[in-house]
Amino acid sequence: MRKAVILAGGLGSRLKPFTDAIPKPLLPIGEKSVLEIQIENLAKYGFKEIFIATNYKAHYIESFIGNGEKMGVKVTFSNEDKPLGTCGPLSLIKDKLDEPFLLMNGDILSTIDYRKMYDYGMNKEADFTVVTKEIRTPFNFGSVQVENDFITDVQEKPDLIIEIVAGMYFMRPEIFKFIPDDTYFGIDTLIKDMIKANAPIGRYLMKEYWLDIGRLDDYNEAQLAYKTHFKEE
C-alpha cells in the first residue's frame, strides 16, 4: 500500500482573513477543499494510506476529513504540539513510514501523475527526490548582450525562467538519519545538510499544472483552475 504524507499544519498567514476561521487546507476550491482534491488525486494514482500532519486548527481538519473512507483511503492524523517546520513532522510518524513515501505541502494544487513521480524516485539512486517546476516571470526591461563594449544583441523584455522547488518530494526511510526528532526542521535545511554530506538528491522536473496557494491572488487563480483541471464532468 503506497503511502503519502500531507503537511497541513501551517497558519496560512498570507491568506487572512479567510484563515482566521478556516485552516488553509480546508479552504474551498470550487466544490471541494484543497485537502480533498489532494487526497482524491493521490487515491487516483494508487496511494491508499495517507498521513496528515496537523497543528493549527487541527480538530477542524480531523472532523472534516475523518478516516478517509469516503475518498477510498485510510487517513491517519499526526498532531504536533509545537511547530516543526516542513520536515520535522515526519519524525513523529517515522515508525509508520517504513517504506518509500511521498511528502507534499497541503497548499499545492497540481495535476501531477503521482504514480510516475513515485516510480521515478524508486528508480533513482537517492533516498530523496525533489519535484521541481519551471516558472516563467515577465521581465520589464530589455536584456543587452555585450562583447568588448559593443552591443551584439538586445532582447526586449524577455521572460525569466526559474526552476523552483514544487513542495512535493519522494523519500526513502533512510532519510530519517538526516531528520532530528521532535525538532523544528525545514526541507531547505535537509537539502543543504545532504549536499554538505555529499548525499545524492534526485530531481524530478514536472510539466503538469501546478499552483502554490500562498496568497490571495493565488487563491483566486485556484478557483479558475478548479473548473479547468479538477472539476468532475
C-alpha positions in Angstrom: 0.0 0.0 0.0 1.7 3.2 -1.2 1.9 5.9 1.4 1.9 9.7 1.3 2.2 12.5 3.9 0.5 15.8 3.6 1.7 18.8 5.6 -1.4 20.6 6.8 -0.3 22.4 9.9 0.6 25.9 8.6 -1.1 29.1 9.8 -1.9 30.4 6.4 -1.0 34.0 7.5 -0.9 35.4 3.9 -4.5 34.2 3.3 -6.0 36.1 6.2 -8.8 36.9 6.9 -10.0 33.6 5.4 -7.7 31.5 7.5 -8.8 33.2 10.7 -11.9 30.9 10.6 -10.8 28.1 8.3 -7.4 26.3 8.2 -5.8 26.8 4.8 -6.1 23.1 3.7 -9.9 23.3 4.1 -10.4 26.5 2.1 -13.0 25.7 -0.6 -11.8 25.4 -4.2 -14.9 25.1 -6.3 -17.0 22.4 -4.8 -14.2 20.8 -2.6 -11.4 21.8 -0.2 -7.8 21.9 -1.2 -7.1 18.8 1.0 -9.9 16.8 -0.5 -8.6 17.5 -4.0 -5.1 16.4 -2.9 -6.3 13.2 -1.3 -8.6 12.2 -4.2 -5.7 12.8 -6.7 -3.4 10.6 -4.5 -6.0 7.9 -4.4 -6.4 8.1 -8.2 -2.8 7.1 -8.5 -2.8 4.3 -6.1 -1.9 5.9 -2.8 -4.2 4.4 -0.2 -2.6 5.2 3.2 -2.3 8.9 3.8 -0.9 10.7 6.9 -1.9 14.3 7.6 0.4 16.3 9.8 -1.6 19.0 11.6 -1.2 21.8 14.1 -3.3 25.0 13.5 -7.0 24.2 14.0 -6.2 20.5 13.8 -9.6 19.5 15.2 -11.3 21.2 12.2 -9.3 19.2 9.7 -9.8 15.9 11.6 -13.5 16.3 11.9 -13.9 17.4 8.3 -11.7 14.7 6.6 -12.5 11.8 9.0 -10.8 8.5 8.4 -10.7 8.9 4.6 -13.2 6.1 3.9 -15.4 8.4 1.8 -12.5 9.0 -0.5 -11.3 5.4 -0.6 -8.2 5.8 1.5 -7.0 5.3 5.1 -6.2 8.6 6.8 -4.2 8.9 9.9 -3.6 12.2 11.7 -0.4 13.3 13.4 -0.9 16.4 15.5 2.3 18.3 16.5 2.1 20.3 19.8 4.6 22.8 18.5 5.6 24.0 15.0 8.1 21.5 13.5 8.5 23.1 10.1 8.2 21.3 6.7 10.3 18.3 7.6 10.2 17.9 11.4 6.6 16.5 11.5 7.9 13.3 9.8 9.9 12.4 12.9 6.6 11.9 14.8 5.5 9.1 12.5 8.7 7.6 11.2 7.8 4.2 12.7 4.9 4.2 10.3 7.0 5.3 7.3 8.9 2.0 6.9 8.8 2.1 3.1 9.3 4.7 0.4 6.7 7.5 0.6 5.7 10.9 -0.9 5.6 14.1 1.1 3.7 17.2 0.0 2.7 20.6 1.2 -1.0 21.0 2.0 -1.4 24.1 -0.1 -0.4 22.7 -3.5 -2.8 22.2 -6.4 -1.4 20.0 -9.2 -2.3 17.6 -11.9 1.0 15.7 -11.5 1.0 12.0 -12.0 1.9 10.8 -8.5 2.5 7.2 -9.6 5.0 8.3 -12.3 6.7 10.6 -9.7 6.9 7.7 -7.2 8.3 5.3 -9.8 10.9 7.8 -10.8 12.1 8.2 -7.2 12.1 4.4 -6.8 14.4 4.1 -9.8 16.7 6.9 -8.7 19.8 6.0 -6.7 18.9 8.5 -4.0 17.0 8.5 -0.7 15.4 11.9 -1.5 14.0 13.2 -4.8 12.7 16.8 -5.1 10.0 17.7 -7.5 10.8 21.0 -9.4 8.8 23.2 -11.7 9.9 25.9 -14.2 8.2 29.2 -13.6 8.1 32.0 -16.2 8.2 35.5 -14.9 7.8 38.6 -17.1 10.9 40.8 -17.2 10.2 44.5 -17.7 13.5 45.6 -19.2 15.4 44.9 -22.4 18.3 42.4 -21.9 21.5 43.5 -23.5 24.3 41.2 -24.7 27.8 42.9 -24.9 31.2 41.9 -26.3 34.2 44.2 -25.9 32.0 47.1 -25.0 29.9 46.7 -28.2 26.3 45.7 -28.1 25.8 42.5 -30.0 22.1 41.8 -29.3 19.2 43.0 -27.3 16.2 41.0 -26.3 13.2 43.1 -25.4 11.5 42.2 -22.1 12.4 38.5 -22.1 10.7 36.1 -19.7 12.8 34.9 -16.8 12.6 31.1 -16.4 13.4 29.9 -12.9 13.3 26.3 -11.7 11.7 26.2 -8.2 11.1 23.6 -5.5 7.4 22.5 -6.1 6.7 21.4 -2.5 6.4 17.6 -3.4 9.1 15.0 -2.6 9.9 11.3 -2.8 11.6 9.9 0.3 13.0 6.5 1.4 13.0 5.6 5.2 16.8 6.1 5.2 16.2 9.8 5.0 15.5 9.8 8.8 19.2 9.8 9.6 19.2 13.4 8.5 16.0 14.5 10.3 16.2 15.2 14.1 13.4 14.0 16.4 10.7 16.4 17.5 12.7 19.5 16.3 11.8 22.4 14.0 13.4 21.3 10.8 12.8 22.5 7.2 13.1 20.9 3.8 15.6 23.7 2.9 17.8 22.6 5.8 17.5 19.0 4.8 18.6 19.8 1.3 21.6 21.8 2.4 22.7 19.2 5.0 22.5 16.4 2.4 24.6 18.5 0.0 27.2 19.0 2.7 27.2 15.3 3.4 27.6 14.5 -0.4 24.4 12.6 -0.2 22.7 12.4 -3.6 19.4 14.3 -4.2 17.3 13.4 -7.1 15.4 16.0 -9.2 12.1 15.4 -11.0 11.1 18.2 -13.3 7.4 18.2 -13.6 5.5 19.5 -16.7 1.9 19.3 -15.4 -0.2 22.1 -13.9 1.0 23.4 -10.6 -0.1 26.2 -8.2 1.1 27.1 -4.7 -1.9 28.7 -2.9 0.1 31.1 -0.7 -1.5 34.5 -1.3 -5.0 35.9 -2.0 -4.2 36.2 -5.7 -3.2 32.5 -5.8 -6.5 31.6 -4.1 -8.4 33.5 -6.8 -6.4 31.7 -9.5 -7.2 28.4 -7.8 -10.9 28.9 -8.3 -10.4 29.3 -12.0 -8.0 26.3 -12.1 -10.6 24.1 -10.5 -13.0 24.4 -13.4 -10.3 23.6 -15.9 -8.3 20.9 -14.1 -10.2 19.4 -11.2 -13.9 19.7 -11.7 -15.5 16.3 -12.5 -17.8 16.3 -15.5 
